[in-house]
Amino acid sequence: MRPQRITNGLTCTTAAAALALLLTACGPSQPATQGTTEPATGSTTPSTQAAPETSTPPSSSSSTSQSQPALPTTTSSTPEALQSAAAGAQLCKASGLKATTDATGGGAAGSVYMELILTNSGNASCHLKGFAGVSLTTGPNGQPIGAPAQRDTSAAVQDVLLAPGKSGTAVLRYTQAGNYPDCTKTPAAGFRIYPPEDTASLFVARPSDACSNASIELLSIGAFQAR
């Protein structure tokens, strides 16, 4: 009977040991260490937060490229200014003009071509437009002799603005009185000049022969042009 008891004792001991192992395996496991994990460096600042923007001051090239105010144009050099000045100016009158002739243009077929020159002797601008009245006369205060000058329309009429000291010219032709057999010759002391649209006259001394016959036309005059 004793061996059986030993066997039963070993069986109980073995069963107790197995039960202890079973209870140990079924119990809650504990971590080896319970230290806390440190957060990553910079994790407290969100990675998507952008740095504050700063406004960049404009570069020097952008500031200097701004357009500057345009300088005023010299009005006296523009056609519009000339037209405005001509519109505001008065007609040139005999009292503010000086008359001369230049006969260096030569002649042809018994005629002498010359320039009639009217110069502004006043202090303000004036303008000439059209044809002067021209006659041969016995003197500065004398009466006209024969027919007045006929208009030569071969040159276009211009509105000529004369600043003080400036001149306008017109072609004046004188035909020799000897070309006309029926001419009644009369000595003339020069030309009487009426500026366009003026009743006062100027005198230019130039002795020549005139024809008292009103039917004989010794003179022709063109329109004034800028000199």
Contacts in CASP RR format, 6 or more apart in sequence:
PFRMAT RR
TARGET T0000
AUTHOR 0000-0000-0000
METHOD contacts of the structure
MODEL  1
MRPQRITNGLTCTTAAAALALLLTACGPSQPATQGTTEPATGSTTPSTQA
APETSTPPSSSSSTSQSQPALPTTTSSTPEALQSAAAGAQLCKASGLKAT
TDATGGGAAGSVYMELILTNSGNASCHLKGFAGVSLTTGPNGQPIGAPAQ
RDTSAAVQDVLLAPGKSGTAVLRYTQAGNYPDCTKTPAAGFRIYPPEDTA
SLFVARPSDACSNASIELLSIGAFQAR
75 81 0 8 1.000
75 84 0 8 1.000
76 82 0 8 1.000
76 85 0 8 1.000
82 161 0 8 1.000
85 125 0 8 1.000
85 161 0 8 1.000
86 127 0 8 1.000
86 159 0 8 1.000
86 161 0 8 1.000
89 124 0 8 1.000
89 125 0 8 1.000
89 126 0 8 1.000
89 127 0 8 1.000
89 161 0 8 1.000
90 124 0 8 1.000
90 126 0 8 1.000
90 127 0 8 1.000
91 126 0 8 1.000
91 127 0 8 1.000
91 128 0 8 1.000
91 129 0 8 1.000
91 195 0 8 1.000
91 196 0 8 1.000
91 197 0 8 1.000
91 198 0 8 1.000
92 118 0 8 1.000
92 120 0 8 1.000
92 126 0 8 1.000
92 127 0 8 1.000
92 128 0 8 1.000
92 162 0 8 1.000
92 195 0 8 1.000
92 196 0 8 1.000
92 198 0 8 1.000
93 126 0 8 1.000
93 195 0 8 1.000
93 198 0 8 1.000
93 200 0 8 1.000
94 193 0 8 1.000
94 194 0 8 1.000
94 195 0 8 1.000
94 198 0 8 1.000
94 200 0 8 1.000
94 201 0 8 1.000
94 202 0 8 1.000
95 200 0 8 1.000
96 120 0 8 1.000
96 121 0 8 1.000
96 122 0 8 1.000
96 126 0 8 1.000
97 118 0 8 1.000
97 119 0 8 1.000
97 120 0 8 1.000
97 121 0 8 1.000
97 195 0 8 1.000
97 202 0 8 1.000
98 118 0 8 1.000
98 119 0 8 1.000
98 121 0 8 1.000
98 202 0 8 1.000
99 116 0 8 1.000
99 117 0 8 1.000
99 118 0 8 1.000
99 119 0 8 1.000
99 193 0 8 1.000
99 202 0 8 1.000
99 203 0 8 1.000
99 204 0 8 1.000
100 117 0 8 1.000
100 119 0 8 1.000
100 204 0 8 1.000
101 114 0 8 1.000
101 115 0 8 1.000
101 116 0 8 1.000
101 117 0 8 1.000
101 172 0 8 1.000
101 191 0 8 1.000
101 204 0 8 1.000
101 206 0 8 1.000
102 114 0 8 1.000
102 115 0 8 1.000
102 117 0 8 1.000
103 112 0 8 1.000
103 113 0 8 1.000
103 114 0 8 1.000
104 114 0 8 1.000
105 113 0 8 1.000
105 114 0 8 1.000
105 115 0 8 1.000
106 112 0 8 1.000
106 113 0 8 1.000
106 114 0 8 1.000
107 113 0 8 1.000
110 175 0 8 1.000
110 176 0 8 1.000
110 179 0 8 1.000
111 173 0 8 1.000
111 174 0 8 1.000
111 175 0 8 1.000
111 176 0 8 1.000
112 173 0 8 1.000
112 174 0 8 1.000
112 175 0 8 1.000
112 176 0 8 1.000
113 171 0 8 1.000
113 172 0 8 1.000
113 173 0 8 1.000
114 171 0 8 1.000
114 172 0 8 1.000
114 173 0 8 1.000
114 174 0 8 1.000
115 169 0 8 1.000
115 170 0 8 1.000
115 171 0 8 1.000
115 172 0 8 1.000
116 132 0 8 1.000
116 134 0 8 1.000
116 169 0 8 1.000
116 170 0 8 1.000
116 171 0 8 1.000
116 172 0 8 1.000
116 191 0 8 1.000
116 193 0 8 1.000
116 204 0 8 1.000
116 221 0 8 1.000
117 167 0 8 1.000
117 168 0 8 1.000
117 169 0 8 1.000
117 227 0 8 1.000
118 128 0 8 1.000
118 132 0 8 1.000
118 162 0 8 1.000
118 167 0 8 1.000
118 168 0 8 1.000
118 169 0 8 1.000
118 193 0 8 1.000
118 195 0 8 1.000
118 202 0 8 1.000
118 224 0 8 1.000
119 162 0 8 1.000
119 165 0 8 1.000
119 166 0 8 1.000
119 167 0 8 1.000
119 168 0 8 1.000
120 126 0 8 1.000
120 162 0 8 1.000
120 163 0 8 1.000
120 164 0 8 1.000
120 165 0 8 1.000
120 166 0 8 1.000
120 167 0 8 1.000
121 164 0 8 1.000
121 165 0 8 1.000
122 164 0 8 1.000
122 165 0 8 1.000
123 164 0 8 1.000
124 164 0 8 1.000
125 161 0 8 1.000
125 162 0 8 1.000
125 163 0 8 1.000
125 164 0 8 1.000
126 161 0 8 1.000
126 162 0 8 1.000
127 159 0 8 1.000
127 160 0 8 1.000
127 161 0 8 1.000
127 162 0 8 1.000
128 159 0 8 1.000
128 160 0 8 1.000
128 162 0 8 1.000
128 168 0 8 1.000
128 195 0 8 1.000
128 196 0 8 1.000
128 224 0 8 1.000
129 157 0 8 1.000
129 158 0 8 1.000
129 159 0 8 1.000
129 160 0 8 1.000
129 196 0 8 1.000
129 224 0 8 1.000
130 157 0 8 1.000
130 158 0 8 1.000
130 196 0 8 1.000
130 223 0 8 1.000
130 224 0 8 1.000
131 151 0 8 1.000
131 157 0 8 1.000
131 170 0 8 1.000
131 196 0 8 1.000
131 221 0 8 1.000
131 222 0 8 1.000
131 223 0 8 1.000
131 224 0 8 1.000
132 149 0 8 1.000
132 170 0 8 1.000
132 193 0 8 1.000
132 194 0 8 1.000
132 195 0 8 1.000
132 196 0 8 1.000
132 221 0 8 1.000
132 224 0 8 1.000
133 148 0 8 1.000
133 149 0 8 1.000
133 193 0 8 1.000
133 194 0 8 1.000
133 196 0 8 1.000
133 221 0 8 1.000
134 148 0 8 1.000
134 149 0 8 1.000
134 172 0 8 1.000
134 191 0 8 1.000
134 192 0 8 1.000
134 193 0 8 1.000
134 194 0 8 1.000
134 219 0 8 1.000
134 221 0 8 1.000
135 144 0 8 1.000
135 145 0 8 1.000
135 146 0 8 1.000
135 148 0 8 1.000
135 149 0 8 1.000
135 191 0 8 1.000
135 192 0 8 1.000
135 219 0 8 1.000
136 144 0 8 1.000
136 145 0 8 1.000
136 146 0 8 1.000
136 188 0 8 1.000
136 190 0 8 1.000
136 191 0 8 1.000
136 192 0 8 1.000
136 208 0 8 1.000
136 210 0 8 1.000
136 218 0 8 1.000
136 219 0 8 1.000
137 143 0 8 1.000
137 144 0 8 1.000
137 145 0 8 1.000
137 188 0 8 1.000
137 189 0 8 1.000
137 190 0 8 1.000
137 191 0 8 1.000
137 192 0 8 1.000
137 203 0 8 1.000
138 145 0 8 1.000
138 186 0 8 1.000
138 187 0 8 1.000
138 188 0 8 1.000
138 189 0 8 1.000
139 188 0 8 1.000
139 189 0 8 1.000
139 190 0 8 1.000
139 192 0 8 1.000
139 203 0 8 1.000
140 189 0 8 1.000
140 203 0 8 1.000
142 192 0 8 1.000
144 192 0 8 1.000
145 186 0 8 1.000
145 188 0 8 1.000
145 210 0 8 1.000
145 211 0 8 1.000
145 212 0 8 1.000
146 186 0 8 1.000
146 210 0 8 1.000
146 211 0 8 1.000
146 212 0 8 1.000
146 213 0 8 1.000
146 214 0 8 1.000
146 216 0 8 1.000
146 218 0 8 1.000
147 211 0 8 1.000
147 213 0 8 1.000
147 214 0 8 1.000
147 215 0 8 1.000
147 216 0 8 1.000
147 217 0 8 1.000
147 218 0 8 1.000
147 219 0 8 1.000
148 219 0 8 1.000
149 172 0 8 1.000
149 217 0 8 1.000
149 219 0 8 1.000
149 220 0 8 1.000
149 221 0 8 1.000
150 217 0 8 1.000
150 219 0 8 1.000
150 220 0 8 1.000
150 221 0 8 1.000
151 220 0 8 1.000
151 221 0 8 1.000
151 222 0 8 1.000
151 223 0 8 1.000
152 171 0 8 1.000
152 173 0 8 1.000
152 220 0 8 1.000
152 221 0 8 1.000
152 222 0 8 1.000
153 222 0 8 1.000
153 223 0 8 1.000
154 222 0 8 1.000
155 171 0 8 1.000
155 222 0 8 1.000
155 223 0 8 1.000
155 225 0 8 1.000
156 223 0 8 1.000
157 223 0 8 1.000
158 223 0 8 1.000
158 224 0 8 1.000
158 225 0 8 1.000
158 226 0 8 1.000
160 168 0 8 1.000
160 224 0 8 1.000
160 225 0 8 1.000
160 226 0 8 1.000
162 168 0 8 1.000
166 227 0 8 1.000
167 227 0 8 1.000
168 224 0 8 1.000
168 225 0 8 1.000
168 226 0 8 1.000
168 227 0 8 1.000
169 224 0 8 1.000
169 225 0 8 1.000
169 227 0 8 1.000
170 221 0 8 1.000
170 222 0 8 1.000
170 223 0 8 1.000
170 224 0 8 1.000
170 225 0 8 1.000
171 221 0 8 1.000
171 222 0 8 1.000
172 191 0 8 1.000
172 219 0 8 1.000
172 220 0 8 1.000
172 221 0 8 1.000
172 222 0 8 1.000
173 219 0 8 1.000
173 220 0 8 1.000
173 221 0 8 1.000
174 208 0 8 1.000
174 218 0 8 1.000
174 219 0 8 1.000
175 217 0 8 1.000
175 218 0 8 1.000
175 219 0 8 1.000
176 209 0 8 1.000
176 218 0 8 1.000
177 183 0 8 1.000
177 185 0 8 1.000
177 208 0 8 1.000
177 209 0 8 1.000
177 210 0 8 1.000
177 211 0 8 1.000
177 216 0 8 1.000
177 218 0 8 1.000
178 185 0 8 1.000
178 209 0 8 1.000
180 211 0 8 1.000
180 213 0 8 1.000
180 216 0 8 1.000
182 213 0 8 1.000
182 216 0 8 1.000
183 209 0 8 1.000
183 211 0 8 1.000
183 213 0 8 1.000
183 216 0 8 1.000
184 211 0 8 1.000
184 212 0 8 1.000
184 213 0 8 1.000
185 209 0 8 1.000
185 210 0 8 1.000
185 211 0 8 1.000
185 212 0 8 1.000
186 209 0 8 1.000
186 210 0 8 1.000
186 211 0 8 1.000
186 212 0 8 1.000
187 207 0 8 1.000
187 209 0 8 1.000
187 210 0 8 1.000
188 207 0 8 1.000
188 208 0 8 1.000
188 209 0 8 1.000
188 210 0 8 1.000
189 205 0 8 1.000
189 206 0 8 1.000
189 207 0 8 1.000
190 203 0 8 1.000
190 204 0 8 1.000
190 205 0 8 1.000
190 206 0 8 1.000
190 207 0 8 1.000
190 208 0 8 1.000
191 203 0 8 1.000
191 204 0 8 1.000
191 206 0 8 1.000
192 201 0 8 1.000
192 202 0 8 1.000
192 203 0 8 1.000
193 201 0 8 1.000
193 202 0 8 1.000
193 203 0 8 1.000
193 204 0 8 1.000
194 200 0 8 1.000
194 201 0 8 1.000
194 202 0 8 1.000
195 202 0 8 1.000
196 224 0 8 1.000
210 218 0 8 1.000
211 218 0 8 1.000
END
